[in-house]
Amino acid sequence: MLEETGIRPYMNAHDTYTVYGGSRMGRDALEAMKEISEIFVDMYEVQRILGKKIAALTKNEGAYITNGAAGGLMLAAAVCMAKGSMYRYRKFPDTGNGPDEAILLHCQHNAYDKAIESSGARIIEIGDSDETREYELEEAIGDKTAAVFYFVSSLYERASMPLEKVIKIAHGKEIPVVVDAAAQLPPVENFWKFTEMGADLVIFSGGKTLCGPQDSGVILGRRDLIEDCIRFGAPSHGICRSCKASKEAMAGLYAAIKAYVEKDQEKEYQRLYSMAIQVKTELDGVCGIKAAIREKGPVGQSYPRTFLDLPFHISAEKLKESMRKRHIYIGLEQGNTIYISPLNLKQHELETVIETLKNCLMESQEETL
Ligand SMILES: *Cc1c(COP(=O)(O)O)cnc(C)c1O
């Protein structure tokens, strides 16, 4: 197919991005998808059976499979606004005079909160870029509040209120807390960490580190709310009908989660770490590069990446562009720095990335001489 259509393969030394096609699906996921693709099913039954299995694997009360973390945000918002009423749900995005406010920390405002609004919810921001104060959350909660949404990311930590505190205040007023942890794997413990803290619903993307179908995601959490996800979510009619997950995506995600939870996490970390070391060893000192390993992903996940500080006469942006022209995506960091993430690379691809990077470096070195 690739040859016939002319679709060109890229290597991903950057990170798991939808625009690059997400991640590489695992064998287990692909096999599960193929197997279920050949039969007809009862979709509600598939959702319940796989949901129960995923809940057990992730140590949660319940699980609902959706078409991605963004679709999960939309459904979670709808469920919190409907409060069990199918009548109200079917009218969304017209929320009438029901509770339709989604409270969000201003410092966590990001590209994905449109998914909350797409349900008909209105976002009420609290706090500022420096700080979020307890009284702001306390006073923002009122009759119109449907839920508090919390985006977990190391990028927002400084100005955020800790999740535990948000949960305590929201629960004091009987308001559910929905956590977007879409990219928060590894560590695998995050599957249960936030719900153990008391979060009511927690959302993960299936198409990132889980290596499930790119168009899959899961909502984990409270049994009664997951029951409403099943009632209101696709294939039911209503706004979330456009967040439909196919039986193939559902089976693929289940198989991916199972494989991920059963994987030897320590061994996987060591595999990635040795790749990070290889990049450091082979590039440190080349053309004046300073290489260092950081043991965190871009939003605080626990995996290593190698950062390469470039000398001032080599532009990081131009280097990234030269690599892209050679069909390799690399990461860009502030301060004329690039990074290589091993997360989506196979060993033989890593060799190619390092070789190509050396060639590009030599080229830009020559250009400036
Ligand atoms: C990636 C991401 C999403 C969207 O995930 P999809 O599964 O692609 O819909 C939502 N929220 C956050 C914080 C993300 O990182």
The ligand as an SDF file (V2000), in Angstrom:
LIG
                    3D

 15 15  0  0  0  0  0  0  0  0999 V2000
   -3.0730   14.2340   23.7230 C   0  0  0  0  0  0  0  0  0  0  0  0
   -3.9340   14.9070   24.6880 C   0  0  0  0  0  0  0  0  0  0  0  0
   -5.3200   14.9360   24.5210 C   0  0  0  0  0  0  0  0  0  0  0  0
   -6.0010   14.3640   23.2940 C   0  0  0  0  0  0  0  0  0  0  0  0
   -5.8560   12.9870   23.1950 O   0  0  0  0  0  0  0  0  0  0  0  0
   -6.5050   12.2170   21.9540 P   0  0  0  0  0  0  0  0  0  0  0  0
   -6.5360   10.8000   22.4140 O   0  0  0  0  0  0  0  0  0  0  0  0
   -5.6130   12.4490   20.7930 O   0  0  0  0  0  0  0  0  0  0  0  0
   -7.8660   12.7690   21.7420 O   0  0  0  0  0  0  0  0  0  0  0  0
   -6.0850   15.5640   25.4790 C   0  0  0  0  0  0  0  0  0  0  0  0
   -5.5220   16.1430   26.5530 N   0  0  0  0  0  0  0  0  0  0  0  0
   -4.1900   16.1390   26.7580 C   0  0  0  0  0  0  0  0  0  0  0  0
   -3.6320   16.7860   27.9750 C   0  0  0  0  0  0  0  0  0  0  0  0
   -3.3480   15.5210   25.8350 C   0  0  0  0  0  0  0  0  0  0  0  0
   -2.0340   15.5150   26.0390 O   0  0  0  0  0  0  0  0  0  0  0  0
  1  2  1  0
  2  3  1  0
  2 14  2  0
  3  4  1  0
  3 10  2  0
  4  5  1  0
  5  6  1  0
  6  7  2  0
  6  8  1  0
  6  9  1  0
 10 11  1  0
 11 12  2  0
 12 13  1  0
 12 14  1  0
 14 15  1  0
M  END
$$$$
